[in-house]
Amino acid sequence: MAPRANWKGVLKIAAVNCPVALYTAVSTSERIAFHTLNRATGHRVRREFVDSETGKPVDRDDQAKGYQTGSGEYVMLDPEEVAAAVPESDKTLSVFAFTPCVDIDDVYFDRPYYLAPAEREGEEAYGLIREGMRVKKVAALARTVLFRRVRTVLVRPHGEGLIATTLNFEYEVRAAADAFRAIPALPIKEEMLELAEHIIRTKSGTFDPATFDDRYEAALADLVKAKLEGRAIRPRKAPREEGVIDLMAALRESAAIGGKKAGARPARRKAG
């Protein structure tokens, strides 16, 4: 079955228009999902909204959005008011700039979509846009209204097609300095750096997502199967915690292990 497009519109670059469609690139639908049950009856339970003061259920038609302005004080907004405040979508993914791919900080990446031609007559323009960006090694920055929000989208070549990634706004991304401020500036000894470089060389490989194991999903699948078959469930042991280590000794040990596996010798220190 062909995938269903999440959005259809026009990719516009200057005077060039190309009908396009967005398709979900990442989905969690294959993950194991649980329902909440009544332990006594085994029946599913349903969620109900209740008034925080009266404790009485509130029907969907009586529910409204509210922005808190103070303790127990809210500005109430009707769905029609919220909808009217959102800019209408003209279904145009309008490119306003091209930027080198290396200049893009992926901390701003939100959600990826496949961007494909929506009509046969637009395929030539689509191919021209894709190959032009590939040759110049740039990505396009565009704006549109997606799912009732104005979004900035990064468009870049991907195989025979294009990837459109919605970007986080600056206010949504926390400053790295807040997380890294307490990291001390420690001098790194040359021998330690050489050993670290050697370990990296012996561990070099390629990116292959097919080799990534989702151990959590596998453990859940085993658990469900064991319950269905009436087998005893044995808790898995947590990894043993390591104490404080001698970093130099650990590096040397890692380099020795890596060298044996790769058939290489640890790098020697330069004379002098």
TORKOL-4160 file (C-alpha; in steps of 0.2 Angstrom, whole numbers, padded with zeros to 4 digits, m for minus):
272
<pt num="1" X="0000" Y="0000" Z="0000"/>
<pt num="2" X="0007" Y="0017" Z="m0005"/>
<pt num="3" X="0010" Y="0029" Z="0010"/>
<pt num="4" X="m0002" Y="0043" Z="0013"/>
<pt num="5" X="0004" Y="0061" Z="0011"/>
<pt num="6" X="0004" Y="0071" Z="0027"/>
<pt num="7" X="0004" Y="0087" Z="0017"/>
<pt num="8" X="0003" Y="0093" Z="m0001"/>
<pt num="9" X="0008" Y="0109" Z="m0008"/>
<pt num="10" X="0021" Y="0118" Z="m0019"/>
<pt num="11" X="0040" Y="0120" Z="m0017"/>
<pt num="12" X="0043" Y="0137" Z="m0023"/>
<pt num="13" X="0061" Y="0144" Z="m0027"/>
<pt num="14" X="0060" Y="0161" Z="m0035"/>
<pt num="15" X="0050" Y="0158" Z="m0051"/>
<pt num="16" X="0051" Y="0139" Z="m0050"/>
<pt num="17" X="0036" Y="0130" Z="m0043"/>
<pt num="18" X="0036" Y="0111" Z="m0040"/>
<pt num="19" X="0021" Y="0102" Z="m0033"/>
<pt num="20" X="0027" Y="0091" Z="m0019"/>
<pt num="21" X="0020" Y="0080" Z="m0005"/>
<pt num="22" X="0027" Y="0077" Z="0013"/>
<pt num="23" X="0028" Y="0059" Z="0019"/>
<pt num="24" X="0032" Y="0053" Z="0037"/>
<pt num="25" X="0050" Y="0048" Z="0038"/>
<pt num="26" X="0050" Y="0042" Z="0056"/>
<pt num="27" X="0036" Y="0032" Z="0065"/>
<pt num="28" X="0034" Y="0024" Z="0082"/>
<pt num="29" X="0019" Y="0014" Z="0076"/>
<pt num="30" X="0029" Y="m0002" Z="0077"/>
<pt num="31" X="0033" Y="0000" Z="0095"/>
<pt num="32" X="0025" Y="m0011" Z="0108"/>
<pt num="33" X="0010" Y="m0001" Z="0116"/>
<pt num="34" X="0001" Y="m0004" Z="0132"/>
<pt num="35" X="m0016" Y="0000" Z="0137"/>
<pt num="36" X="m0021" Y="0004" Z="0155"/>
<pt num="37" X="m0033" Y="m0009" Z="0163"/>
<pt num="38" X="m0043" Y="m0012" Z="0178"/>
<pt num="39" X="m0033" Y="m0025" Z="0188"/>
<pt num="40" X="m0049" Y="m0032" Z="0196"/>
<pt num="41" X="m0059" Y="m0035" Z="0180"/>
<pt num="42" X="m0046" Y="m0034" Z="0166"/>
<pt num="43" X="m0056" Y="m0021" Z="0157"/>
<pt num="44" X="m0048" Y="m0006" Z="0149"/>
<pt num="45" X="m0051" Y="0010" Z="0158"/>
<pt num="46" X="m0054" Y="0027" Z="0150"/>
<pt num="47" X="m0048" Y="0044" Z="0154"/>
<pt num="48" X="m0060" Y="0057" Z="0160"/>
<pt num="49" X="m0057" Y="0076" Z="0162"/>
<pt num="50" X="m0065" Y="0083" Z="0179"/>
<pt num="51" X="m0066" Y="0100" Z="0186"/>
<pt num="52" X="m0052" Y="0102" Z="0198"/>
<pt num="53" X="m0063" Y="0111" Z="0211"/>
<pt num="54" X="m0080" Y="0102" Z="0209"/>
<pt num="55" X="m0073" Y="0085" Z="0204"/>
<pt num="56" X="m0087" Y="0084" Z="0191"/>
<pt num="57" X="m0084" Y="0077" Z="0174"/>
<pt num="58" X="m0083" Y="0090" Z="0160"/>
<pt num="59" X="m0089" Y="0086" Z="0143"/>
<pt num="60" X="m0079" Y="0089" Z="0127"/>
<pt num="61" X="m0090" Y="0103" Z="0122"/>
<pt num="62" X="m0088" Y="0112" Z="0138"/>
<pt num="63" X="m0069" Y="0111" Z="0137"/>
<pt num="64" X="m0058" Y="0127" Z="0132"/>
<pt num="65" X="m0040" Y="0132" Z="0131"/>
<pt num="66" X="m0033" Y="0143" Z="0144"/>
<pt num="67" X="m0017" Y="0153" Z="0147"/>
<pt num="68" X="m0012" Y="0155" Z="0165"/>
<pt num="69" X="m0009" Y="0173" Z="0170"/>
<pt num="70" X="m0008" Y="0170" Z="0189"/>
<pt num="71" X="m0012" Y="0158" Z="0203"/>
<pt num="72" X="m0029" Y="0151" Z="0198"/>
<pt num="73" X="m0032" Y="0164" Z="0185"/>
<pt num="74" X="m0033" Y="0161" Z="0166"/>
<pt num="75" X="m0037" Y="0169" Z="0150"/>
<pt num="76" X="m0050" Y="0157" Z="0141"/>
<pt num="77" X="m0048" Y="0155" Z="0122"/>
<pt num="78" X="m0062" Y="0146" Z="0112"/>
<pt num="79" X="m0056" Y="0134" Z="0098"/>
<pt num="80" X="m0063" Y="0146" Z="0085"/>
<pt num="81" X="m0052" Y="0160" Z="0092"/>
<pt num="82" X="m0036" Y="0149" Z="0092"/>
<pt num="83" X="m0040" Y="0144" Z="0074"/>
<pt num="84" X="m0042" Y="0162" Z="0068"/>
<pt num="85" X="m0026" Y="0167" Z="0076"/>
<pt num="86" X="m0016" Y="0154" Z="0066"/>
<pt num="87" X="m0010" Y="0160" Z="0049"/>
<pt num="88" X="m0019" Y="0151" Z="0035"/>
<pt num="89" X="m0009" Y="0139" Z="0025"/>
<pt num="90" X="m0007" Y="0144" Z="0006"/>
<pt num="91" X="0001" Y="0127" Z="0004"/>
<pt num="92" X="0017" Y="0135" Z="m0002"/>
<pt num="93" X="0034" Y="0129" Z="0004"/>
<pt num="94" X="0044" Y="0145" Z="0000"/>
<pt num="95" X="0063" Y="0144" Z="0000"/>
<pt num="96" X="0070" Y="0160" Z="0007"/>
<pt num="97" X="0089" Y="0155" Z="0008"/>
<pt num="98" X="0102" Y="0142" Z="0004"/>
<pt num="99" X="0115" Y="0138" Z="0016"/>
<pt num="100" X="0130" Y="0126" Z="0016"/>
<pt num="101" X="0126" Y="0109" Z="0024"/>
<pt num="102" X="0141" Y="0110" Z="0035"/>
<pt num="103" X="0134" Y="0126" Z="0043"/>
<pt num="104" X="0119" Y="0118" Z="0050"/>
<pt num="105" X="0118" Y="0113" Z="0069"/>
<pt num="106" X="0108" Y="0098" Z="0070"/>
<pt num="107" X="0103" Y="0102" Z="0088"/>
<pt num="108" X="0089" Y="0112" Z="0079"/>
<pt num="109" X="0083" Y="0097" Z="0069"/>
<pt num="110" X="0065" Y="0092" Z="0074"/>
<pt num="111" X="0056" Y="0080" Z="0063"/>
<pt num="112" X="0061" Y="0073" Z="0046"/>
<pt num="113" X="0049" Y="0070" Z="0032"/>
<pt num="114" X="0052" Y="0063" Z="0014"/>
<pt num="115" X="0048" Y="0077" Z="0001"/>
<pt num="116" X="0043" Y="0069" Z="m0015"/>
<pt num="117" X="0035" Y="0076" Z="m0032"/>
<pt num="118" X="0016" Y="0076" Z="m0031"/>
<pt num="119" X="0013" Y="0077" Z="m0050"/>
<pt num="120" X="0022" Y="0070" Z="m0065"/>
<pt num="121" X="0023" Y="0087" Z="m0073"/>
<pt num="122" X="0034" Y="0093" Z="m0058"/>
<pt num="123" X="0047" Y="0079" Z="m0059"/>
<pt num="124" X="0059" Y="0089" Z="m0070"/>
<pt num="125" X="0059" Y="0104" Z="m0059"/>
<pt num="126" X="0060" Y="0093" Z="m0043"/>
<pt num="127" X="0076" Y="0084" Z="m0051"/>
<pt num="128" X="0083" Y="0101" Z="m0055"/>
<pt num="129" X="0081" Y="0108" Z="m0038"/>
<pt num="130" X="0088" Y="0092" Z="m0030"/>
<pt num="131" X="0104" Y="0091" Z="m0041"/>
<pt num="132" X="0107" Y="0109" Z="m0040"/>
<pt num="133" X="0108" Y="0108" Z="m0021"/>
<pt num="134" X="0118" Y="0092" Z="m0022"/>
<pt num="135" X="0131" Y="0100" Z="m0033"/>
<pt num="136" X="0133" Y="0116" Z="m0023"/>
<pt num="137" X="0132" Y="0106" Z="m0007"/>
<pt num="138" X="0119" Y="0117" Z="0001"/>
<pt num="139" X="0102" Y="0115" Z="0009"/>
<pt num="140" X="0087" Y="0126" Z="0007"/>
<pt num="141" X="0078" Y="0135" Z="0021"/>
<pt num="142" X="0060" Y="0137" Z="0018"/>
<pt num="143" X="0044" Y="0142" Z="0027"/>
<pt num="144" X="0026" Y="0136" Z="0027"/>
<pt num="145" X="0011" Y="0132" Z="0038"/>
<pt num="146" X="0012" Y="0114" Z="0044"/>
<pt num="147" X="m0001" Y="0107" Z="0055"/>
<pt num="148" X="m0008" Y="0124" Z="0060"/>
<pt num="149" X="0009" Y="0131" Z="0064"/>
<pt num="150" X="0021" Y="0142" Z="0055"/>
<pt num="151" X="0037" Y="0131" Z="0053"/>
<pt num="152" X="0055" Y="0134" Z="0046"/>
<pt num="153" X="0059" Y="0118" Z="0036"/>
<pt num="154" X="0077" Y="0113" Z="0030"/>
<pt num="155" X="0076" Y="0104" Z="0013"/>
<pt num="156" X="0091" Y="0094" Z="0007"/>
<pt num="157" X="0095" Y="0080" Z="m0006"/>
<pt num="158" X="0093" Y="0062" Z="0000"/>
<pt num="159" X="0097" Y="0049" Z="m0013"/>
<pt num="160" X="0084" Y="0051" Z="m0027"/>
<pt num="161" X="0074" Y="0063" Z="m0017"/>
<pt num="162" X="0073" Y="0076" Z="m0004"/>
<pt num="163" X="0072" Y="0077" Z="0015"/>
<pt num="164" X="0062" Y="0091" Z="0023"/>
<pt num="165" X="0066" Y="0093" Z="0042"/>
<pt num="166" X="0056" Y="0104" Z="0053"/>
<pt num="167" X="0067" Y="0115" Z="0063"/>
<pt num="168" X="0066" Y="0120" Z="0082"/>
<pt num="169" X="0065" Y="0138" Z="0085"/>
<pt num="170" X="0079" Y="0147" Z="0094"/>
<pt num="171" X="0069" Y="0149" Z="0110"/>
<pt num="172" X="0065" Y="0130" Z="0110"/>
<pt num="173" X="0084" Y="0125" Z="0111"/>
<pt num="174" X="0093" Y="0127" Z="0127"/>
<pt num="175" X="0110" Y="0135" Z="0127"/>
<pt num="176" X="0124" Y="0123" Z="0127"/>
<pt num="177" X="0133" Y="0134" Z="0139"/>
<pt num="178" X="0121" Y="0130" Z="0153"/>
<pt num="179" X="0125" Y="0111" Z="0152"/>
<pt num="180" X="0144" Y="0113" Z="0149"/>
<pt num="181" X="0148" Y="0128" Z="0160"/>
<pt num="182" X="0155" Y="0117" Z="0175"/>
<pt num="183" X="0166" Y="0107" Z="0164"/>
<pt num="184" X="0184" Y="0111" Z="0169"/>
<pt num="185" X="0198" Y="0115" Z="0156"/>
<pt num="186" X="0210" Y="0101" Z="0160"/>
<pt num="187" X="0226" Y="0098" Z="0150"/>
<pt num="188" X="0227" Y="0082" Z="0140"/>
<pt num="189" X="0244" Y="0073" Z="0141"/>
<pt num="190" X="0251" Y="0068" Z="0124"/>
<pt num="191" X="0252" Y="0050" Z="0128"/>
<pt num="192" X="0234" Y="0049" Z="0133"/>
<pt num="193" X="0229" Y="0058" Z="0117"/>
<pt num="194" X="0239" Y="0046" Z="0107"/>
<pt num="195" X="0231" Y="0031" Z="0115"/>
<pt num="196" X="0214" Y="0038" Z="0113"/>
<pt num="197" X="0217" Y="0041" Z="0094"/>
<pt num="198" X="0223" Y="0023" Z="0093"/>
<pt num="199" X="0207" Y="0016" Z="0101"/>
<pt num="200" X="0197" Y="0027" Z="0089"/>
<pt num="201" X="0206" Y="0020" Z="0074"/>
<pt num="202" X="0204" Y="0002" Z="0080"/>
<pt num="203" X="0185" Y="0005" Z="0083"/>
<pt num="204" X="0182" Y="0014" Z="0066"/>
<pt num="205" X="0167" Y="0008" Z="0056"/>
<pt num="206" X="0152" Y="0013" Z="0046"/>
<pt num="207" X="0135" Y="0020" Z="0050"/>
<pt num="208" X="0123" Y="0005" Z="0048"/>
<pt num="209" X="0106" Y="0008" Z="0057"/>
<pt num="210" X="0101" Y="m0010" Z="0053"/>
<pt num="211" X="0114" Y="m0016" Z="0066"/>
<pt num="212" X="0106" Y="m0006" Z="0080"/>
<pt num="213" X="0097" Y="m0017" Z="0092"/>
<pt num="214" X="0082" Y="m0010" Z="0102"/>
<pt num="215" X="0085" Y="m0020" Z="0117"/>
<pt num="216" X="0070" Y="m0012" Z="0127"/>
<pt num="217" X="0057" Y="m0017" Z="0113"/>
<pt num="218" X="0065" Y="m0035" Z="0112"/>
<pt num="219" X="0064" Y="m0036" Z="0131"/>
<pt num="220" X="0046" Y="m0031" Z="0131"/>
<pt num="221" X="0042" Y="m0044" Z="0117"/>
<pt num="222" X="0050" Y="m0057" Z="0127"/>
<pt num="223" X="0040" Y="m0052" Z="0143"/>
<pt num="224" X="0023" Y="m0053" Z="0134"/>
<pt num="225" X="0028" Y="m0070" Z="0126"/>
<pt num="226" X="0033" Y="m0077" Z="0143"/>
<pt num="227" X="0016" Y="m0071" Z="0151"/>
<pt num="228" X="0006" Y="m0078" Z="0137"/>
<pt num="229" X="0015" Y="m0095" Z="0138"/>
<pt num="230" X="0014" Y="m0095" Z="0157"/>
<pt num="231" X="0033" Y="m0096" Z="0159"/>
<pt num="232" X="0042" Y="m0089" Z="0174"/>
<pt num="233" X="0049" Y="m0071" Z="0172"/>
<pt num="234" X="0067" Y="m0069" Z="0177"/>
<pt num="235" X="0073" Y="m0052" Z="0181"/>
<pt num="236" X="0088" Y="m0046" Z="0171"/>
<pt num="237" X="0103" Y="m0042" Z="0181"/>
<pt num="238" X="0109" Y="m0024" Z="0180"/>
<pt num="239" X="0127" Y="m0021" Z="0174"/>
<pt num="240" X="0140" Y="m0021" Z="0188"/>
<pt num="241" X="0145" Y="m0003" Z="0193"/>
<pt num="242" X="0163" Y="0001" Z="0190"/>
<pt num="243" X="0173" Y="0010" Z="0204"/>
<pt num="244" X="0185" Y="0025" Z="0201"/>
<pt num="245" X="0197" Y="0020" Z="0187"/>
<pt num="246" X="0215" Y="0024" Z="0183"/>
<pt num="247" X="0212" Y="0033" Z="0166"/>
<pt num="248" X="0229" Y="0030" Z="0159"/>
<pt num="249" X="0228" Y="0011" Z="0164"/>
<pt num="250" X="0211" Y="0010" Z="0156"/>
<pt num="251" X="0217" Y="0018" Z="0140"/>
<pt num="252" X="0231" Y="0006" Z="0139"/>
<pt num="253" X="0220" Y="m0009" Z="0142"/>
<pt num="254" X="0208" Y="m0003" Z="0129"/>
<pt num="255" X="0221" Y="0000" Z="0116"/>
<pt num="256" X="0228" Y="m0017" Z="0119"/>
<pt num="257" X="0211" Y="m0026" Z="0117"/>
<pt num="258" X="0208" Y="m0015" Z="0101"/>
<pt num="259" X="0225" Y="m0019" Z="0094"/>
<pt num="260" X="0222" Y="m0038" Z="0096"/>
<pt num="261" X="0205" Y="m0037" Z="0087"/>
<pt num="262" X="0211" Y="m0026" Z="0073"/>
<pt num="263" X="0228" Y="m0035" Z="0071"/>
<pt num="264" X="0237" Y="m0019" Z="0074"/>
<pt num="265" X="0250" Y="m0013" Z="0086"/>
<pt num="266" X="0248" Y="0002" Z="0098"/>
<pt num="267" X="0255" Y="0018" Z="0092"/>
<pt num="268" X="0273" Y="0022" Z="0099"/>
<pt num="269" X="0277" Y="0038" Z="0107"/>
<pt num="270" X="0288" Y="0050" Z="0097"/>
<pt num="271" X="0306" Y="0051" Z="0102"/>
<pt num="272" X="0311" Y="0066" Z="0111"/>
